[in-house]
Amino acid sequence: MGSSSNRPLELEHGEAGFGLIIPKMNGVKVQTFHFIKDPKSRCFDESKLQEAGLKNNPDLRVVLIFGYNTWRQGDSRFLTQVLGPLNEKNIIIAGGQVEYLAPFSPQMKAKGSTYTSACGLTFSGPRIQAASVLLDISVNKVDTADSVIQRLKAANIPEENSIGLMFACNGRGEQHYGKDNVEADLFRKHFPSIPLFGFFGNGEIGCDRVVGASFTLRECCDNRDELLHGYCTVMTIIHFGK
């Protein structure tokens, strides 16, 4: 994590955290969502997506999604069911799988609960531009990581009024590269004025995708991109307009 004026640090050991306060912005709508797995059903009710503004929303640009307990064996199906209808080329999807969530809604239970859920934020508005790239398990050297982040740079997302997000596997970092802070330092190299936030988790969500001012581009040619990963890092930039 790091502000636009400081070196971002990958804190791999001990406890750490960050806060992000998003002001009210003209032309930008921010919403939260929270879906809890029904233990009595194997299916996810997709109507909940529309209620949360995740479907039939032409202004939807970015979805940040976090799975709670979805990394456990047998529980990943729920996250897959939530992500499936969202996996469209004109939406940036990024996030990770975590062990704990701080409650932000009355429905959320206490730390250590055994329930399974998916929650997050949506960003809607015609002014929003965003891009994401995936550093997969084969990216284990500084030069190859640099080439991937150059693809993020090539998306030409404006740096003013933008934030960077990095969701990495807890198996990456220093033990993956043989030196510390590789990916965060490379982000700062290419985006010196964008603050970077993120965490190490138990699984990563995202793909290579660009949602620009007047176009959408993605690397994959399939109708659906693979969104769930392990031993990877997802980097995302979100621009809120000028």
VENSULFEN-V167408 format. One record per residue. N is the residue number from 0. RES is the residue in one letter. PSI is psi in radians with two decimals (NA if undefined). OMEGA is omega in radians with two decimals (none if undefined). Layout:
BEGIN
n=N res=RES psi=PSI omega=OMEGA
n=N res=RES psi=PSI omega=OMEGA
END
This chain:
BEGIN
n=0 res=M psi=2.66 omega=3.12
n=1 res=G psi=2.57 omega=3.09
n=2 res=S psi=3.10 omega=-3.13
n=3 res=S psi=-0.29 omega=-3.10
n=4 res=S psi=-0.11 omega=-3.11
n=5 res=N psi=2.75 omega=3.06
n=6 res=R psi=2.21 omega=3.09
n=7 res=P psi=2.40 omega=-3.07
n=8 res=L psi=2.33 omega=3.01
n=9 res=E psi=1.83 omega=-3.10
n=10 res=L psi=1.75 omega=-3.02
n=11 res=E psi=-0.30 omega=-3.05
n=12 res=H psi=2.49 omega=-3.13
n=13 res=G psi=-3.05 omega=-3.11
n=14 res=E psi=2.51 omega=3.11
n=15 res=A psi=2.93 omega=3.12
n=16 res=G psi=2.99 omega=3.08
n=17 res=F psi=2.75 omega=3.07
n=18 res=G psi=2.48 omega=-3.14
n=19 res=L psi=1.96 omega=3.13
n=20 res=I psi=2.08 omega=-3.09
n=21 res=I psi=2.03 omega=-3.12
n=22 res=P psi=2.89 omega=3.02
n=23 res=K psi=2.26 omega=-3.09
n=24 res=M psi=2.36 omega=3.09
n=25 res=N psi=2.30 omega=3.10
n=26 res=G psi=0.11 omega=3.13
n=27 res=V psi=2.21 omega=3.10
n=28 res=K psi=2.23 omega=3.14
n=29 res=V psi=2.24 omega=3.12
n=30 res=Q psi=2.65 omega=3.01
n=31 res=T psi=2.75 omega=3.05
n=32 res=F psi=2.74 omega=-3.14
n=33 res=H psi=2.06 omega=3.12
n=34 res=F psi=2.23 omega=3.12
n=35 res=I psi=2.33 omega=3.12
n=36 res=K psi=2.30 omega=3.06
n=37 res=D psi=1.95 omega=-3.09
n=38 res=P psi=-0.24 omega=-3.12
n=39 res=K psi=-0.04 omega=-3.09
n=40 res=S psi=2.52 omega=3.07
n=41 res=R psi=-0.03 omega=-3.08
n=42 res=C psi=2.63 omega=3.06
n=43 res=F psi=2.29 omega=-3.14
n=44 res=D psi=1.81 omega=-3.06
n=45 res=E psi=-0.26 omega=3.09
n=46 res=S psi=-0.40 omega=3.11
n=47 res=K psi=-0.48 omega=3.12
n=48 res=L psi=-0.75 omega=-3.14
n=49 res=Q psi=-0.67 omega=3.11
n=50 res=E psi=-0.56 omega=-3.12
n=51 res=A psi=0.05 omega=-3.13
n=52 res=G psi=0.34 omega=-3.11
n=53 res=L psi=-0.18 omega=3.09
n=54 res=K psi=2.65 omega=-3.13
n=55 res=N psi=0.67 omega=3.11
n=56 res=N psi=1.65 omega=-3.05
n=57 res=P psi=-0.32 omega=-3.13
n=58 res=D psi=-0.02 omega=-3.13
n=59 res=L psi=2.22 omega=-3.11
n=60 res=R psi=-0.68 omega=-3.03
n=61 res=V psi=2.40 omega=3.01
n=62 res=V psi=2.06 omega=2.98
n=63 res=L psi=2.10 omega=-3.02
n=64 res=I psi=2.44 omega=-3.09
n=65 res=F psi=2.19 omega=3.12
n=66 res=G psi=2.29 omega=3.14
n=67 res=Y psi=2.07 omega=-3.07
n=68 res=N psi=0.14 omega=3.12
n=69 res=T psi=-0.20 omega=3.11
n=70 res=W psi=-0.25 omega=-3.10
n=71 res=R psi=2.60 omega=-3.14
n=72 res=Q psi=2.24 omega=3.13
n=73 res=G psi=-0.27 omega=-3.09
n=74 res=D psi=-0.11 omega=-3.13
n=75 res=S psi=-0.40 omega=3.14
n=76 res=R psi=-0.69 omega=-3.12
n=77 res=F psi=-0.80 omega=-3.14
n=78 res=L psi=-0.67 omega=3.09
n=79 res=T psi=-0.70 omega=3.13
n=80 res=Q psi=-0.62 omega=3.11
n=81 res=V psi=-0.75 omega=-3.06
n=82 res=L psi=-0.56 omega=-3.04
n=83 res=G psi=-0.95 omega=-3.12
n=84 res=P psi=-0.30 omega=-3.11
n=85 res=L psi=-0.23 omega=-2.96
n=86 res=N psi=1.28 omega=3.12
n=87 res=E psi=2.63 omega=-3.00
n=88 res=K psi=-0.28 omega=-3.10
n=89 res=N psi=0.30 omega=3.12
n=90 res=I psi=2.29 omega=2.99
n=91 res=I psi=2.22 omega=3.09
n=92 res=I psi=2.19 omega=-3.13
n=93 res=A psi=2.65 omega=3.10
n=94 res=G psi=-2.74 omega=-3.10
n=95 res=G psi=3.07 omega=3.13
n=96 res=Q psi=2.31 omega=-2.96
n=97 res=V psi=2.91 omega=-3.14
n=98 res=E psi=-0.52 omega=-3.09
n=99 res=Y psi=2.67 omega=3.04
n=100 res=L psi=2.40 omega=2.99
n=101 res=A psi=2.27 omega=-3.07
n=102 res=P psi=2.31 omega=3.03
n=103 res=F psi=0.08 omega=3.07
n=104 res=S psi=2.70 omega=-3.10
n=105 res=P psi=-0.42 omega=-3.09
n=106 res=Q psi=-0.28 omega=-3.05
n=107 res=M psi=2.42 omega=-3.09
n=108 res=K psi=-3.13 omega=-3.04
n=109 res=A psi=2.84 omega=3.07
n=110 res=K psi=2.38 omega=3.12
n=111 res=G psi=0.01 omega=3.14
n=112 res=S psi=2.71 omega=-3.11
n=113 res=T psi=0.05 omega=-3.11
n=114 res=Y psi=2.86 omega=-3.11
n=115 res=T psi=2.35 omega=-3.11
n=116 res=S psi=2.94 omega=3.01
n=117 res=A psi=2.31 omega=-3.13
n=118 res=C psi=2.99 omega=3.11
n=119 res=G psi=-2.80 omega=-3.11
n=120 res=L psi=2.56 omega=2.98
n=121 res=T psi=2.53 omega=3.10
n=122 res=F psi=2.08 omega=-3.11
n=123 res=S psi=2.56 omega=3.09
n=124 res=G psi=2.49 omega=-3.10
n=125 res=P psi=-0.31 omega=-3.12
n=126 res=R psi=-0.28 omega=-3.02
n=127 res=I psi=2.35 omega=2.97
n=128 res=Q psi=2.61 omega=-3.11
n=129 res=A psi=2.80 omega=3.09
n=130 res=A psi=2.68 omega=3.09
n=131 res=S psi=2.64 omega=3.05
n=132 res=V psi=2.73 omega=-3.14
n=133 res=L psi=2.15 omega=2.99
n=134 res=L psi=1.80 omega=-3.03
n=135 res=D psi=-3.06 omega=-3.02
n=136 res=I psi=-0.45 omega=-3.14
n=137 res=S psi=-0.26 omega=3.12
n=138 res=V psi=1.64 omega=-3.07
n=139 res=N psi=0.26 omega=3.08
n=140 res=K psi=2.70 omega=-3.06
n=141 res=V psi=-0.75 omega=-3.07
n=142 res=D psi=-0.64 omega=3.11
n=143 res=T psi=-0.65 omega=3.06
n=144 res=A psi=-0.70 omega=3.13
n=145 res=D psi=-0.69 omega=-3.13
n=146 res=S psi=-0.60 omega=3.10
n=147 res=V psi=-0.77 omega=-3.12
n=148 res=I psi=-0.44 omega=3.02
n=149 res=Q psi=-0.53 omega=3.07
n=150 res=R psi=-0.64 omega=3.07
n=151 res=L psi=-0.69 omega=3.10
n=152 res=K psi=-0.66 omega=-3.10
n=153 res=A psi=-0.24 omega=3.10
n=154 res=A psi=-0.29 omega=3.08
n=155 res=N psi=0.69 omega=3.03
n=156 res=I psi=2.25 omega=-3.14
n=157 res=P psi=2.47 omega=-3.10
n=158 res=E psi=-0.44 omega=3.12
n=159 res=E psi=2.41 omega=-3.12
n=160 res=N psi=0.76 omega=-3.14
n=161 res=S psi=2.73 omega=3.02
n=162 res=I psi=2.67 omega=3.06
n=163 res=G psi=2.49 omega=3.14
n=164 res=L psi=2.42 omega=-3.08
n=165 res=M psi=2.05 omega=3.13
n=166 res=F psi=1.93 omega=-3.00
n=167 res=A psi=2.65 omega=3.04
n=168 res=C psi=2.50 omega=3.12
n=169 res=N psi=-0.04 omega=3.04
n=170 res=G psi=0.03 omega=3.12
n=171 res=R psi=-2.47 omega=-3.13
n=172 res=G psi=-2.51 omega=-3.02
n=173 res=E psi=-0.70 omega=-3.11
n=174 res=Q psi=-0.37 omega=-3.14
n=175 res=H psi=-0.70 omega=-3.07
n=176 res=Y psi=-0.28 omega=-3.06
n=177 res=G psi=0.09 omega=3.05
n=178 res=K psi=2.76 omega=-3.02
n=179 res=D psi=2.76 omega=2.97
n=180 res=N psi=0.42 omega=-3.04
n=181 res=V psi=-0.96 omega=-3.01
n=182 res=E psi=-0.69 omega=3.11
n=183 res=A psi=-0.69 omega=3.12
n=184 res=D psi=-0.67 omega=3.11
n=185 res=L psi=-0.64 omega=3.06
n=186 res=F psi=-0.81 omega=3.13
n=187 res=R psi=-0.62 omega=3.12
n=188 res=K psi=-0.77 omega=-3.06
n=189 res=H psi=-0.39 omega=-3.11
n=190 res=F psi=1.27 omega=-3.01
n=191 res=P psi=-0.33 omega=-3.06
n=192 res=S psi=0.05 omega=-3.10
n=193 res=I psi=2.16 omega=3.07
n=194 res=P psi=2.55 omega=-3.08
n=195 res=L psi=2.30 omega=3.11
n=196 res=F psi=2.79 omega=3.08
n=197 res=G psi=-2.91 omega=-3.14
n=198 res=F psi=2.87 omega=2.96
n=199 res=F psi=2.26 omega=-3.07
n=200 res=G psi=-2.83 omega=-3.05
n=201 res=N psi=0.28 omega=-3.14
n=202 res=G psi=2.58 omega=-3.01
n=203 res=E psi=2.62 omega=-3.10
n=204 res=I psi=2.16 omega=3.09
n=205 res=G psi=-3.10 omega=3.12
n=206 res=C psi=3.13 omega=3.04
n=207 res=D psi=2.07 omega=-3.10
n=208 res=R psi=2.56 omega=3.11
n=209 res=V psi=2.29 omega=2.99
n=210 res=V psi=1.78 omega=-3.06
n=211 res=G psi=-2.96 omega=-3.08
n=212 res=A psi=-0.64 omega=-3.08
n=213 res=S psi=0.30 omega=-3.12
n=214 res=F psi=2.84 omega=3.05
n=215 res=T psi=2.36 omega=-3.12
n=216 res=L psi=2.41 omega=3.01
n=217 res=R psi=2.71 omega=-3.06
n=218 res=E psi=-0.67 omega=-3.05
n=219 res=C psi=2.63 omega=3.12
n=220 res=C psi=-0.16 omega=-3.13
n=221 res=D psi=2.80 omega=3.09
n=222 res=N psi=-0.50 omega=-3.13
n=223 res=R psi=2.32 omega=3.07
n=224 res=D psi=2.62 omega=3.03
n=225 res=E psi=2.17 omega=-3.05
n=226 res=L psi=-0.44 omega=-3.08
n=227 res=L psi=2.26 omega=-3.04
n=228 res=H psi=2.90 omega=3.00
n=229 res=G psi=2.65 omega=-3.12
n=230 res=Y psi=0.65 omega=-3.12
n=231 res=C psi=3.02 omega=2.97
n=232 res=T psi=2.35 omega=3.03
n=233 res=V psi=2.16 omega=3.07
n=234 res=M psi=2.37 omega=-3.07
n=235 res=T psi=2.48 omega=2.98
n=236 res=I psi=2.32 omega=3.08
n=237 res=I psi=2.19 omega=3.11
n=238 res=H psi=2.26 omega=-3.02
n=239 res=F psi=0.17 omega=-3.13
n=240 res=G psi=2.89 omega=-3.10
n=241 res=K psi=NA omega=none
END
